[in-house]
Amino acid sequence: LRDQFQQLIVKPLMEVDKSYTSPLIIVIDALDECDDDALVGEIISLFTRTLHYGRLRLRALITSRP
């Protein structure tokens, strides 16, 4: 999962021009459909770390049922 996240999310985000000042929004929909609670935690952890890279203004919207 970490390698996929790096290749599909982080690397493309690092290609965004540094002069881009508007926030970028990442949407994760239906996280509750993941049956593995540990995997859900890892996904949230990966996104949390990505949001704090500091170079870009990133926001995340995560949807899930209770």
C-alpha positions, 0 to 999 in steps of 0.5 A: 500500500505504501508503494502504491500511495507513493507512486499514485498520490505523493509523486504526482503531488510533488510535480505540482508547480511550487508557485501554485498557491491554492489548496489542493483537495484529495477526496477519499470516498466510502472508506467504510467499505474497506473490511480491514480496520488496520488498512483503514488506519494505515490509509488515514496515517499515510494521508495525514503524513502527506498533508503535512509535507509543507510544500503544498497546501493540501486538504483531505475529505474522507467519507465513511458511514459510522 
